[in-house]
């Protein structure tokens, strides 16, 4: 995580560093922060199919910990991101 944060500090416009941060946060079960990092990656590089694919995966993990009333919104967001990843050619 320190390496990701340092890379972002040195170049906050490096989409790959934000993506790596998102993955690192997800592995710490910090899904909300992870999703925000993927949002930043997508903002910086909207054609990054991998980030569009990672976001829904971790959004679904987060949805599993939410109350049912909020869960549907998170799942809908995940489905939209997954469709965008497929549109950009990600098949993983």
N, CA, C and O atoms as a CHARMM CRD file, in Angstrom:
* protein
*
  368
    1    1 UNK  N      0.82100  -1.17800   0.00000 PROA 1      0.00000
    2    1 UNK  CA     0.00000   0.00000   0.00000 PROA 1      0.00000
    3    1 UNK  C      0.87600   1.25700   0.00000 PROA 1      0.00000
    4    1 UNK  O      0.55600   2.24500  -0.66200 PROA 1      0.00000
    5    2 UNK  N      1.96400   1.21000   0.73600 PROA 2      0.00000
    6    2 UNK  CA     2.85100   2.37300   0.78800 PROA 2      0.00000
    7    2 UNK  C      3.39300   2.71000  -0.58800 PROA 2      0.00000
    8    2 UNK  O      3.50900   3.88400  -0.94000 PROA 2      0.00000
    9    3 UNK  N      3.72600   1.69600  -1.36900 PROA 3      0.00000
   10    3 UNK  CA     4.25800   1.93400  -2.71300 PROA 3      0.00000
   11    3 UNK  C      3.20000   2.58700  -3.59900 PROA 3      0.00000
   12    3 UNK  O      3.51600   3.48500  -4.38000 PROA 3      0.00000
   13    4 UNK  N      1.96300   2.14900  -3.48600 PROA 4      0.00000
   14    4 UNK  CA     0.87100   2.75000  -4.26500 PROA 4      0.00000
   15    4 UNK  C      0.69100   4.21200  -3.87600 PROA 4      0.00000
   16    4 UNK  O      0.58700   5.08800  -4.73500 PROA 4      0.00000
   17    5 UNK  N      0.65700   4.46000  -2.58300 PROA 5      0.00000
   18    5 UNK  CA     0.47100   5.83600  -2.11500 PROA 5      0.00000
   19    5 UNK  C      1.62600   6.73200  -2.55100 PROA 5      0.00000
   20    5 UNK  O      1.40800   7.88700  -2.91800 PROA 5      0.00000
   21    6 UNK  N      2.84600   6.21400  -2.51500 PROA 6      0.00000
   22    6 UNK  CA     4.01500   6.99700  -2.93800 PROA 6      0.00000
   23    6 UNK  C      3.93500   7.29300  -4.43100 PROA 6      0.00000
   24    6 UNK  O      4.21700   8.41300  -4.85700 PROA 6      0.00000
   25    7 UNK  N      3.55400   6.29900  -5.22900 PROA 7      0.00000
   26    7 UNK  CA     3.42400   6.50200  -6.67700 PROA 7      0.00000
   27    7 UNK  C      2.37500   7.56200  -6.97500 PROA 7      0.00000
   28    7 UNK  O      2.57000   8.39400  -7.86100 PROA 7      0.00000
   29    8 UNK  N      1.26400   7.54000  -6.24600 PROA 8      0.00000
   30    8 UNK  CA     0.20900   8.54400  -6.43900 PROA 8      0.00000
   31    8 UNK  C      0.69300   9.91300  -6.00000 PROA 8      0.00000
   32    8 UNK  O      0.37700  10.92300  -6.62900 PROA 8      0.00000
   33    9 UNK  N      1.45700   9.94500  -4.92300 PROA 9      0.00000
   34    9 UNK  CA     2.02100  11.21400  -4.44600 PROA 9      0.00000
   35    9 UNK  C      2.94300  11.82700  -5.50700 PROA 9      0.00000
   36    9 UNK  O      2.91000  13.03400  -5.74800 PROA 9      0.00000
   37   10 UNK  N      3.75600  10.98700  -6.13100 PROA 10     0.00000
   38   10 UNK  CA     4.68800  11.46400  -7.15100 PROA 10     0.00000
   39   10 UNK  C      3.98800  11.85700  -8.44800 PROA 10     0.00000
   40   10 UNK  O      4.39500  12.80400  -9.12200 PROA 10     0.00000
   41   11 UNK  N      2.92600  11.11700  -8.79300 PROA 11     0.00000
   42   11 UNK  CA     2.18300  11.40800 -10.02600 PROA 11     0.00000
   43   11 UNK  C      0.71500  11.03300  -9.82100 PROA 11     0.00000
   44   11 UNK  O      0.32400   9.89500 -10.07800 PROA 11     0.00000
   45   12 UNK  N     -0.10200  11.99100  -9.35600 PROA 12     0.00000
   46   12 UNK  CA    -1.50700  11.68400  -9.08400 PROA 12     0.00000
   47   12 UNK  C     -2.33000  11.37600 -10.33800 PROA 12     0.00000
   48   12 UNK  O     -3.50200  11.01100 -10.23700 PROA 12     0.00000
   49   13 UNK  N     -1.72700  11.52000 -11.50300 PROA 13     0.00000
   50   13 UNK  CA    -2.42800  11.24100 -12.75800 PROA 13     0.00000
   51   13 UNK  C     -2.07500   9.87900 -13.33900 PROA 13     0.00000
   52   13 UNK  O     -2.44500   9.57800 -14.47400 PROA 13     0.00000
   53   14 UNK  N     -1.36400   9.05000 -12.57300 PROA 14     0.00000
   54   14 UNK  CA    -0.97600   7.70900 -13.01200 PROA 14     0.00000
   55   14 UNK  C     -2.10500   6.73100 -12.68700 PROA 14     0.00000
   56   14 UNK  O     -2.26100   6.29800 -11.54500 PROA 14     0.00000
   57   15 UNK  N     -2.88300   6.39600 -13.70600 PROA 15     0.00000
   58   15 UNK  CA    -4.05200   5.53800 -13.51000 PROA 15     0.00000
   59   15 UNK  C     -3.66700   4.17400 -12.94300 PROA 15     0.00000
   60   15 UNK  O     -4.39000   3.63000 -12.10800 PROA 15     0.00000
   61   16 UNK  N     -2.55300   3.62100 -13.37900 PROA 16     0.00000
   62   16 UNK  CA    -2.13400   2.30400 -12.89500 PROA 16     0.00000
   63   16 UNK  C     -1.88700   2.27700 -11.40200 PROA 16     0.00000
   64   16 UNK  O     -2.18500   1.28100 -10.74400 PROA 16     0.00000
   65   17 UNK  N     -1.34700   3.35400 -10.85800 PROA 17     0.00000
   66   17 UNK  CA    -1.10800   3.42000  -9.41400 PROA 17     0.00000
   67   17 UNK  C     -2.43300   3.41600  -8.65600 PROA 17     0.00000
   68   17 UNK  O     -2.55500   2.77900  -7.60900 PROA 17     0.00000
   69   18 UNK  N     -3.41700   4.12500  -9.18700 PROA 18     0.00000
   70   18 UNK  CA    -4.74200   4.13300  -8.56100 PROA 18     0.00000
   71   18 UNK  C     -5.38100   2.75000  -8.62900 PROA 18     0.00000
   72   18 UNK  O     -6.01800   2.31200  -7.67100 PROA 18     0.00000
   73   19 UNK  N     -5.21200   2.06100  -9.75600 PROA 19     0.00000
   74   19 UNK  CA    -5.74600   0.70800  -9.88100 PROA 19     0.00000
   75   19 UNK  C     -5.09700  -0.24900  -8.89700 PROA 19     0.00000
   76   19 UNK  O     -5.77500  -1.06300  -8.27100 PROA 19     0.00000
   77   20 UNK  N     -3.78200  -0.14700  -8.76300 PROA 20     0.00000
   78   20 UNK  CA    -3.07200  -0.99600  -7.79000 PROA 20     0.00000
   79   20 UNK  C     -3.52700  -0.69600  -6.37000 PROA 20     0.00000
   80   20 UNK  O     -3.65600  -1.59800  -5.54300 PROA 20     0.00000
   81   21 UNK  N     -3.77000   0.58300  -6.09900 PROA 21     0.00000
   82   21 UNK  CA    -4.26400   0.97100  -4.77100 PROA 21     0.00000
   83   21 UNK  C     -5.64200   0.35400  -4.53000 PROA 21     0.00000
   84   21 UNK  O     -5.93100  -0.12500  -3.43400 PROA 21     0.00000
   85   22 UNK  N     -6.48400   0.37000  -5.55400 PROA 22     0.00000
   86   22 UNK  CA    -7.81300  -0.22300  -5.42800 PROA 22     0.00000
   87   22 UNK  C     -7.75400  -1.69800  -5.09100 PROA 22     0.00000
   88   22 UNK  O     -8.50700  -2.18100  -4.24500 PROA 22     0.00000
   89   23 UNK  N     -6.86300  -2.40800  -5.74800 PROA 23     0.00000
   90   23 UNK  CA    -6.70800  -3.84200  -5.47000 PROA 23     0.00000
   91   23 UNK  C     -6.18100  -4.05900  -4.04900 PROA 23     0.00000
   92   23 UNK  O     -6.68400  -4.91300  -3.31900 PROA 23     0.00000
   93   24 UNK  N     -5.16800  -3.28200  -3.66500 PROA 24     0.00000
   94   24 UNK  CA    -4.59800  -3.42300  -2.32200 PROA 24     0.00000
   95   24 UNK  C     -5.65700  -3.15600  -1.24600 PROA 24     0.00000
   96   24 UNK  O     -5.72600  -3.87600  -0.25000 PROA 24     0.00000
   97   25 UNK  N     -6.46400  -2.14000  -1.44500 PROA 25     0.00000
   98   25 UNK  CA    -7.51600  -1.82400  -0.47300 PROA 25     0.00000
   99   25 UNK  C     -8.56500  -2.93400  -0.40400 PROA 25     0.00000
  100   25 UNK  O     -9.05400  -3.26600   0.67500 PROA 25     0.00000
  101   26 UNK  N     -8.90400  -3.49900  -1.55200 PROA 26     0.00000
  102   26 UNK  CA    -9.89500  -4.58100  -1.57100 PROA 26     0.00000
  103   26 UNK  C     -9.39300  -5.78400  -0.78800 PROA 26     0.00000
  104   26 UNK  O    -10.16200  -6.43100  -0.07600 PROA 26     0.00000
  105   27 UNK  N     -8.11300  -6.08500  -0.91600 PROA 27     0.00000
  106   27 UNK  CA    -7.56500  -7.21400  -0.17300 PROA 27     0.00000
  107   27 UNK  C     -7.53100  -6.95400   1.33200 PROA 27     0.00000
  108   27 UNK  O     -7.35600  -7.87900   2.12500 PROA 27     0.00000
  109   28 UNK  N     -7.69800  -5.70200   1.71500 PROA 28     0.00000
  110   28 UNK  CA    -7.80000  -5.35100   3.13500 PROA 28     0.00000
  111   28 UNK  C     -9.27300  -5.22200   3.56000 PROA 28     0.00000
  112   28 UNK  O     -9.57800  -4.75900   4.65900 PROA 28     0.00000
  113   29 UNK  N    -10.18000  -5.64600   2.66000 PROA 29     0.00000
  114   29 UNK  CA   -11.63300  -5.54800   2.89700 PROA 29     0.00000
  115   29 UNK  C    -12.10700  -4.11000   3.06300 PROA 29     0.00000
  116   29 UNK  O    -13.10300  -3.85500   3.73900 PROA 29     0.00000
  117   30 UNK  N    -11.40500  -3.18500   2.45500 PROA 30     0.00000
  118   30 UNK  CA   -11.79800  -1.77100   2.46600 PROA 30     0.00000
  119   30 UNK  C    -12.45100  -1.45900   1.12000 PROA 30     0.00000
  120   30 UNK  O    -11.91300  -0.71500   0.30000 PROA 30     0.00000
  121   31 UNK  N    -13.62800  -2.05400   0.92200 PROA 31     0.00000
  122   31 UNK  CA   -14.26300  -2.02100  -0.39500 PROA 31     0.00000
  123   31 UNK  C    -14.69800  -0.63100  -0.83600 PROA 31     0.00000
  124   31 UNK  O    -14.55900  -0.28900  -2.01100 PROA 31     0.00000
  125   32 UNK  N    -15.22100   0.17800   0.08200 PROA 32     0.00000
  126   32 UNK  CA   -15.63900   1.52400  -0.31000 PROA 32     0.00000
  127   32 UNK  C    -14.45300   2.33900  -0.82800 PROA 32     0.00000
  128   32 UNK  O    -14.55300   3.01100  -1.85500 PROA 32     0.00000
  129   33 UNK  N    -13.32700   2.27300  -0.10500 PROA 33     0.00000
  130   33 UNK  CA   -12.12400   2.98900  -0.54400 PROA 33     0.00000
  131   33 UNK  C    -11.58700   2.39700  -1.84300 PROA 33     0.00000
  132   33 UNK  O    -11.10100   3.12000  -2.71200 PROA 33     0.00000
  133   34 UNK  N    -11.67900   1.09200  -1.96400 PROA 34     0.00000
  134   34 UNK  CA   -11.22300   0.41900  -3.17900 PROA 34     0.00000
  135   34 UNK  C    -12.01300   0.89500  -4.39300 PROA 34     0.00000
  136   34 UNK  O    -11.43400   1.19200  -5.43800 PROA 34     0.00000
  137   35 UNK  N    -13.31600   0.96500  -4.25700 PROA 35     0.00000
  138   35 UNK  CA   -14.18000   1.39500  -5.36000 PROA 35     0.00000
  139   35 UNK  C    -13.86500   2.83300  -5.74000 PROA 35     0.00000
  140   35 UNK  O    -13.87100   3.17300  -6.92300 PROA 35     0.00000
  141   36 UNK  N    -13.59200   3.68100  -4.75900 PROA 36     0.00000
  142   36 UNK  CA   -13.21500   5.06800  -5.05900 PROA 36     0.00000
  143   36 UNK  C    -11.90900   5.12400  -5.83800 PROA 36     0.00000
  144   36 UNK  O    -11.75500   5.95700  -6.73100 PROA 36     0.00000
  145   37 UNK  N    -10.97200   4.24700  -5.51000 PROA 37     0.00000
  146   37 UNK  CA    -9.70300   4.20800  -6.25000 PROA 37     0.00000
  147   37 UNK  C     -9.94500   3.77500  -7.69600 PROA 37     0.00000
  148   37 UNK  O     -9.34200   4.32700  -8.61700 PROA 37     0.00000
  149   38 UNK  N    -10.83100   2.78300  -7.90000 PROA 38     0.00000
  150   38 UNK  CA   -11.14600   2.37700  -9.27400 PROA 38     0.00000
  151   38 UNK  C    -11.88500   3.47600 -10.02100 PROA 38     0.00000
  152   38 UNK  O    -11.68800   3.65100 -11.22300 PROA 38     0.00000
  153   39 UNK  N    -12.73600   4.22200  -9.31300 PROA 39     0.00000
  154   39 UNK  CA   -13.39200   5.36900  -9.94800 PROA 39     0.00000
  155   39 UNK  C    -12.35800   6.37500 -10.44800 PROA 39     0.00000
  156   39 UNK  O    -12.49900   6.93200 -11.53700 PROA 39     0.00000
  157   40 UNK  N    -11.32400   6.60200  -9.65000 PROA 40     0.00000
  158   40 UNK  CA   -10.25500   7.52900 -10.03900 PROA 40     0.00000
  159   40 UNK  C     -9.49000   6.98200 -11.23900 PROA 40     0.00000
  160   40 UNK  O     -9.15800   7.72900 -12.15900 PROA 40     0.00000
  161   41 UNK  N     -9.21200   5.68100 -11.23000 PROA 41     0.00000
  162   41 UNK  CA    -8.53200   5.05900 -12.36700 PROA 41     0.00000
  163   41 UNK  C     -9.34200   5.26000 -13.63700 PROA 41     0.00000
  164   41 UNK  O     -8.80100   5.63100 -14.67900 PROA 41     0.00000
  165   42 UNK  N    -10.63900   5.01400 -13.54200 PROA 42     0.00000
  166   42 UNK  CA   -11.52800   5.14900 -14.69800 PROA 42     0.00000
  167   42 UNK  C    -11.62300   6.60300 -15.13600 PROA 42     0.00000
  168   42 UNK  O    -11.68100   6.88700 -16.33200 PROA 42     0.00000
  169   43 UNK  N    -11.63800   7.51500 -14.18900 PROA 43     0.00000
  170   43 UNK  CA   -11.65000   8.94800 -14.52300 PROA 43     0.00000
  171   43 UNK  C    -10.40500   9.31600 -15.32700 PROA 43     0.00000
  172   43 UNK  O    -10.48700  10.05000 -16.31100 PROA 43     0.00000
  173   44 UNK  N     -9.25100   8.79700 -14.90000 PROA 44     0.00000
  174   44 UNK  CA    -7.99200   9.12300 -15.56600 PROA 44     0.00000
  175   44 UNK  C     -7.82200   8.38600 -16.89300 PROA 44     0.00000
  176   44 UNK  O     -7.19900   8.90400 -17.82000 PROA 44     0.00000
  177   45 UNK  N     -8.37600   7.18200 -16.98100 PROA 45     0.00000
  178   45 UNK  CA    -8.24200   6.37600 -18.19900 PROA 45     0.00000
  179   45 UNK  C     -9.55800   5.63000 -18.44000 PROA 45     0.00000
  180   45 UNK  O     -9.68100   4.45600 -18.09000 PROA 45     0.00000
  181   46 UNK  N    -10.54200   6.31400 -19.04100 PROA 46     0.00000
  182   46 UNK  CA   -11.86600   5.71500 -19.20100 PROA 46     0.00000
  183   46 UNK  C    -11.91400   4.49000 -20.11100 PROA 46     0.00000
  184   46 UNK  O    -12.93400   3.80300 -20.16200 PROA 46     0.00000
  185   47 UNK  N    -10.84800   4.21200 -20.81500 PROA 47     0.00000
  186   47 UNK  CA   -10.82100   3.04300 -21.69500 PROA 47     0.00000
  187   47 UNK  C    -10.07900   1.86300 -21.07600 PROA 47     0.00000
  188   47 UNK  O     -9.76200   0.89600 -21.76900 PROA 47     0.00000
  189   48 UNK  N     -9.80000   1.94000 -19.77200 PROA 48     0.00000
  190   48 UNK  CA    -9.09500   0.86400 -19.07600 PROA 48     0.00000
  191   48 UNK  C    -10.09100  -0.23100 -18.70200 PROA 48     0.00000
  192   48 UNK  O    -10.73300  -0.17300 -17.65300 PROA 48     0.00000
  193   49 UNK  N    -10.20900  -1.22200 -19.57000 PROA 49     0.00000
  194   49 UNK  CA   -11.17900  -2.29500 -19.37700 PROA 49     0.00000
  195   49 UNK  C    -10.93500  -3.05900 -18.07400 PROA 49     0.00000
  196   49 UNK  O    -11.88600  -3.50500 -17.43300 PROA 49     0.00000
  197   50 UNK  N     -9.69600  -3.21000 -17.68700 PROA 50     0.00000
  198   50 UNK  CA    -9.36700  -3.95200 -16.45800 PROA 50     0.00000
  199   50 UNK  C     -9.97400  -3.26600 -15.23000 PROA 50     0.00000
  200   50 UNK  O    -10.51300  -3.93600 -14.34900 PROA 50     0.00000
  201   51 UNK  N     -9.88700  -1.94700 -15.17300 PROA 51     0.00000
  202   51 UNK  CA   -10.46800  -1.22600 -14.03400 PROA 51     0.00000
  203   51 UNK  C    -11.98500  -1.31000 -14.05300 PROA 51     0.00000
  204   51 UNK  O    -12.62100  -1.45300 -13.00900 PROA 51     0.00000
  205   52 UNK  N    -12.55900  -1.22000 -15.24800 PROA 52     0.00000
  206   52 UNK  CA   -14.01300  -1.37900 -15.36000 PROA 52     0.00000
  207   52 UNK  C    -14.42800  -2.76700 -14.89000 PROA 52     0.00000
  208   52 UNK  O    -15.53100  -2.94200 -14.37400 PROA 52     0.00000
  209   53 UNK  N    -13.55500  -3.75400 -15.06400 PROA 53     0.00000
  210   53 UNK  CA   -13.85600  -5.11100 -14.63200 PROA 53     0.00000
  211   53 UNK  C    -13.61300  -5.29900 -13.13400 PROA 53     0.00000
  212   53 UNK  O    -14.38400  -5.99000 -12.46900 PROA 53     0.00000
  213   54 UNK  N    -12.56900  -4.70300 -12.60200 PROA 54     0.00000
  214   54 UNK  CA   -12.27300  -4.83300 -11.16900 PROA 54     0.00000
  215   54 UNK  C    -13.34100  -4.15900 -10.31100 PROA 54     0.00000
  216   54 UNK  O    -13.72500  -4.67900  -9.26300 PROA 54     0.00000
  217   55 UNK  N    -13.81400  -3.00800 -10.75900 PROA 55     0.00000
  218   55 UNK  CA   -14.78900  -2.26500  -9.95400 PROA 55     0.00000
  219   55 UNK  C    -16.01900  -3.10400  -9.61700 PROA 55     0.00000
  220   55 UNK  O    -16.40300  -3.15300  -8.44800 PROA 55     0.00000
  221   56 UNK  N    -16.65500  -3.76600 -10.58600 PROA 56     0.00000
  222   56 UNK  CA   -17.84800  -4.53900 -10.20900 PROA 56     0.00000
  223   56 UNK  C    -17.54200  -5.74100  -9.32200 PROA 56     0.00000
  224   56 UNK  O    -18.35600  -6.12200  -8.48000 PROA 56     0.00000
  225   57 UNK  N    -16.38300  -6.32900  -9.51100 PROA 57     0.00000
  226   57 UNK  CA   -16.02700  -7.47700  -8.67700 PROA 57     0.00000
  227   57 UNK  C    -16.00400  -7.06200  -7.21100 PROA 57     0.00000
  228   57 UNK  O    -16.56900  -7.74900  -6.36000 PROA 57     0.00000
  229   58 UNK  N    -15.35200  -5.93900  -6.91500 PROA 58     0.00000
  230   58 UNK  CA   -15.26400  -5.49700  -5.53800 PROA 58     0.00000
  231   58 UNK  C    -16.54800  -4.81200  -5.07700 PROA 58     0.00000
  232   58 UNK  O    -16.84500  -4.79400  -3.88200 PROA 58     0.00000
  233   59 UNK  N    -17.30900  -4.24900  -6.01200 PROA 59     0.00000
  234   59 UNK  CA   -18.61600  -3.69100  -5.65300 PROA 59     0.00000
  235   59 UNK  C    -19.54700  -4.80000  -5.17200 PROA 59     0.00000
  236   59 UNK  O    -20.31400  -4.61400  -4.22700 PROA 59     0.00000
  237   60 UNK  N    -19.47300  -5.94400  -5.82600 PROA 60     0.00000
  238   60 UNK  CA   -20.31500  -7.07400  -5.40600 PROA 60     0.00000
  239   60 UNK  C    -19.89000  -7.60000  -4.03200 PROA 60     0.00000
  240   60 UNK  O    -20.73400  -7.97700  -3.22000 PROA 60     0.00000
  241   61 UNK  N    -18.58100  -7.62400  -3.77800 PROA 61     0.00000
  242   61 UNK  CA   -18.11600  -8.02300  -2.43800 PROA 61     0.00000
  243   61 UNK  C    -18.69000  -7.06500  -1.40100 PROA 61     0.00000
  244   61 UNK  O    -19.16300  -7.48600  -0.34600 PROA 61     0.00000
  245   62 UNK  N    -18.64300  -5.78500  -1.71100 PROA 62     0.00000
  246   62 UNK  CA   -19.16800  -4.78100  -0.77300 PROA 62     0.00000
  247   62 UNK  C    -20.66900  -4.95300  -0.60100 PROA 62     0.00000
  248   62 UNK  O    -21.17900  -4.84500   0.51400 PROA 62     0.00000
  249   63 UNK  N    -21.37600  -5.21800  -1.67900 PROA 63     0.00000
  250   63 UNK  CA   -22.83100  -5.37700  -1.60400 PROA 63     0.00000
  251   63 UNK  C    -23.21900  -6.50600  -0.65800 PROA 63     0.00000
  252   63 UNK  O    -24.25800  -6.44100  -0.00200 PROA 63     0.00000
  253   64 UNK  N    -22.39300  -7.52900  -0.58900 PROA 64     0.00000
  254   64 UNK  CA   -22.69200  -8.65100   0.29400 PROA 64     0.00000
  255   64 UNK  C    -22.66500  -8.27500   1.76700 PROA 64     0.00000
  256   64 UNK  O    -23.17100  -9.02500   2.60300 PROA 64     0.00000
  257   65 UNK  N    -22.08700  -7.13400   2.09700 PROA 65     0.00000
  258   65 UNK  CA   -22.01500  -6.69600   3.49000 PROA 65     0.00000
  259   65 UNK  C    -23.03200  -5.59900   3.80400 PROA 65     0.00000
  260   65 UNK  O    -23.05900  -5.07900   4.92000 PROA 65     0.00000
  261   66 UNK  N    -23.86700  -5.24500   2.82300 PROA 66     0.00000
  262   66 UNK  CA   -24.79300  -4.11700   2.98600 PROA 66     0.00000
  263   66 UNK  C    -26.20000  -4.59100   3.34900 PROA 66     0.00000
  264   66 UNK  O    -26.56300  -5.75000   3.14800 PROA 66     0.00000
  265   67 UNK  N    -26.97400  -3.65800   3.88600 PROA 67     0.00000
  266   67 UNK  CA   -28.39400  -3.92200   4.12000 PROA 67     0.00000
  267   67 UNK  C    -29.07900  -4.12800   2.77800 PROA 67     0.00000
  268   67 UNK  O    -28.66200  -3.54300   1.77800 PROA 67     0.00000
  269   68 UNK  N    -30.11400  -4.94300   2.73800 PROA 68     0.00000
  270   68 UNK  CA   -30.79800  -5.21400   1.46900 PROA 68     0.00000
  271   68 UNK  C    -31.25800  -3.95800   0.73900 PROA 68     0.00000
  272   68 UNK  O    -31.23000  -3.92800  -0.49100 PROA 68     0.00000
  273   69 UNK  N    -31.67600  -2.93000   1.45300 PROA 69     0.00000
  274   69 UNK  CA   -32.17500  -1.71500   0.80100 PROA 69     0.00000
  275   69 UNK  C    -31.08900  -0.99600   0.00400 PROA 69     0.00000
  276   69 UNK  O    -31.39900  -0.31100  -0.97000 PROA 69     0.00000
  277   70 UNK  N    -29.83400  -1.13700   0.39500 PROA 70     0.00000
  278   70 UNK  CA   -28.72500  -0.49100  -0.30900 PROA 70     0.00000
  279   70 UNK  C    -28.02900  -1.43300  -1.27600 PROA 70     0.00000
  280   70 UNK  O    -27.32700  -0.99600  -2.18800 PROA 70     0.00000
  281   71 UNK  N    -28.22500  -2.70600  -1.07200 PROA 71     0.00000
  282   71 UNK  CA   -27.52900  -3.72400  -1.84600 PROA 71     0.00000
  283   71 UNK  C    -27.86800  -3.64500  -3.33600 PROA 71     0.00000
  284   71 UNK  O    -26.97900  -3.78900  -4.17500 PROA 71     0.00000
  285   72 UNK  N    -29.12800  -3.42000  -3.67500 PROA 72     0.00000
  286   72 UNK  CA   -29.53900  -3.39200  -5.08400 PROA 72     0.00000
  287   72 UNK  C    -28.84700  -2.28600  -5.86700 PROA 72     0.00000
  288   72 UNK  O    -28.48000  -2.48500  -7.02500 PROA 72     0.00000
  289   73 UNK  N    -28.66700  -1.13000  -5.25300 PROA 73     0.00000
  290   73 UNK  CA   -27.97700  -0.03300  -5.93100 PROA 73     0.00000
  291   73 UNK  C    -26.53400  -0.38000  -6.23500 PROA 73     0.00000
  292   73 UNK  O    -26.02800  -0.05700  -7.31000 PROA 73     0.00000
  293   74 UNK  N    -25.87300  -1.03000  -5.30500 PROA 74     0.00000
  294   74 UNK  CA   -24.46900  -1.41200  -5.49600 PROA 74     0.00000
  295   74 UNK  C    -24.36700  -2.48700  -6.58100 PROA 74     0.00000
  296   74 UNK  O    -23.43900  -2.46400  -7.38900 PROA 74     0.00000
  297   75 UNK  N    -25.30100  -3.41400  -6.60200 PROA 75     0.00000
  298   75 UNK  CA   -25.28300  -4.46400  -7.62900 PROA 75     0.00000
  299   75 UNK  C    -25.56100  -3.87000  -9.00100 PROA 75     0.00000
  300   75 UNK  O    -24.93600  -4.26900  -9.98300 PROA 75     0.00000
  301   76 UNK  N    -26.48600  -2.92700  -9.08300 PROA 76     0.00000
  302   76 UNK  CA   -26.76900  -2.26700 -10.36500 PROA 76     0.00000
  303   76 UNK  C    -25.53500  -1.52400 -10.87200 PROA 76     0.00000
  304   76 UNK  O    -25.23400  -1.55600 -12.06500 PROA 76     0.00000
  305   77 UNK  N    -24.83000  -0.86300  -9.97200 PROA 77     0.00000
  306   77 UNK  CA   -23.59500  -0.16500 -10.33300 PROA 77     0.00000
  307   77 UNK  C    -22.55100  -1.16000 -10.84400 PROA 77     0.00000
  308   77 UNK  O    -21.84300  -0.89000 -11.81400 PROA 77     0.00000
  309   78 UNK  N    -22.47000  -2.29800 -10.18300 PROA 78     0.00000
  310   78 UNK  CA   -21.52000  -3.34000 -10.59800 PROA 78     0.00000
  311   78 UNK  C    -21.86700  -3.86400 -11.98600 PROA 78     0.00000
  312   78 UNK  O    -20.97900  -4.05600 -12.81700 PROA 78     0.00000
  313   79 UNK  N    -23.13400  -4.09200 -12.24000 PROA 79     0.00000
  314   79 UNK  CA   -23.55000  -4.59300 -13.54700 PROA 79     0.00000
  315   79 UNK  C    -23.23900  -3.60300 -14.66300 PROA 79     0.00000
  316   79 UNK  O    -22.83900  -4.00500 -15.75600 PROA 79     0.00000
  317   80 UNK  N    -23.41900  -2.32000 -14.39500 PROA 80     0.00000
  318   80 UNK  CA   -23.10300  -1.28500 -15.38200 PROA 80     0.00000
  319   80 UNK  C    -21.60600  -1.27300 -15.68700 PROA 80     0.00000
  320   80 UNK  O    -21.20900  -1.18700 -16.84900 PROA 80     0.00000
  321   81 UNK  N    -20.78600  -1.35800 -14.65900 PROA 81     0.00000
  322   81 UNK  CA   -19.33400  -1.36500 -14.86200 PROA 81     0.00000
  323   81 UNK  C    -18.89300  -2.61800 -15.60900 PROA 81     0.00000
  324   81 UNK  O    -18.00400  -2.55200 -16.45900 PROA 81     0.00000
  325   82 UNK  N    -19.50600  -3.75900 -15.30000 PROA 82     0.00000
  326   82 UNK  CA   -19.15300  -4.99700 -15.98500 PROA 82     0.00000
  327   82 UNK  C    -19.49800  -4.91000 -17.46300 PROA 82     0.00000
  328   82 UNK  O    -18.73600  -5.38600 -18.30500 PROA 82     0.00000
  329   83 UNK  N    -20.63400  -4.30900 -17.78800 PROA 83     0.00000
  330   83 UNK  CA   -21.02400  -4.12700 -19.19300 PROA 83     0.00000
  331   83 UNK  C    -20.02200  -3.23200 -19.91200 PROA 83     0.00000
  332   83 UNK  O    -19.68600  -3.48700 -21.06900 PROA 83     0.00000
  333   84 UNK  N    -19.54400  -2.19200 -19.24600 PROA 84     0.00000
  334   84 UNK  CA   -18.54700  -1.29900 -19.84200 PROA 84     0.00000
  335   84 UNK  C    -17.24300  -2.04300 -20.08800 PROA 84     0.00000
  336   84 UNK  O    -16.60000  -1.84200 -21.11800 PROA 84     0.00000
  337   85 UNK  N    -16.84600  -2.89900 -19.15500 PROA 85     0.00000
  338   85 UNK  CA   -15.61500  -3.68900 -19.33600 PROA 85     0.00000
  339   85 UNK  C    -15.74000  -4.57800 -20.56700 PROA 85     0.00000
  340   85 UNK  O    -14.79800  -4.68200 -21.35300 PROA 85     0.00000
  341   86 UNK  N    -16.87400  -5.21000 -20.74100 PROA 86     0.00000
  342   86 UNK  CA   -17.09300  -6.05900 -21.91800 PROA 86     0.00000
  343   86 UNK  C    -17.08000  -5.23300 -23.19400 PROA 86     0.00000
  344   86 UNK  O    -16.52100  -5.64600 -24.21000 PROA 86     0.00000
  345   87 UNK  N    -17.70400  -4.05800 -23.13100 PROA 87     0.00000
  346   87 UNK  CA   -17.70700  -3.15700 -24.29300 PROA 87     0.00000
  347   87 UNK  C    -16.29000  -2.79000 -24.70500 PROA 87     0.00000
  348   87 UNK  O    -16.00500  -2.64400 -25.89300 PROA 87     0.00000
  349   88 UNK  N    -15.40600  -2.64000 -23.73300 PROA 88     0.00000
  350   88 UNK  CA   -14.01900  -2.28100 -24.00000 PROA 88     0.00000
  351   88 UNK  C    -13.14300  -3.49300 -24.32700 PROA 88     0.00000
  352   88 UNK  O    -11.94000  -3.35500 -24.55100 PROA 88     0.00000
  353   89 UNK  N    -13.74600  -4.66400 -24.35200 PROA 89     0.00000
  354   89 UNK  CA   -13.02100  -5.84500 -24.79000 PROA 89     0.00000
  355   89 UNK  C    -12.46500  -6.72600 -23.69600 PROA 89     0.00000
  356   89 UNK  O    -11.74300  -7.67800 -23.99100 PROA 89     0.00000
  357   90 UNK  N    -12.77700  -6.44100 -22.43000 PROA 90     0.00000
  358   90 UNK  CA   -12.26400  -7.27700 -21.34900 PROA 90     0.00000
  359   90 UNK  C    -13.10600  -8.53700 -21.25600 PROA 90     0.00000
  360   90 UNK  O    -14.32700  -8.46500 -21.11900 PROA 90     0.00000
  361   91 UNK  N    -12.46100  -9.68300 -21.32900 PROA 91     0.00000
  362   91 UNK  CA   -13.19600 -10.94100 -21.30100 PROA 91     0.00000
  363   91 UNK  C    -12.79500 -11.81900 -20.12300 PROA 91     0.00000
  364   91 UNK  O    -13.18900 -12.98400 -20.05900 PROA 91     0.00000
  365   92 UNK  N    -12.01500 -11.27400 -19.18600 PROA 92     0.00000
  366   92 UNK  CA   -11.51600 -12.04200 -18.05000 PROA 92     0.00000
  367   92 UNK  C    -12.51600 -12.36000 -17.01600 PROA 92     0.00000
  368   92 UNK  O    -12.19000 -13.00500 -16.02000 PROA 92     0.00000
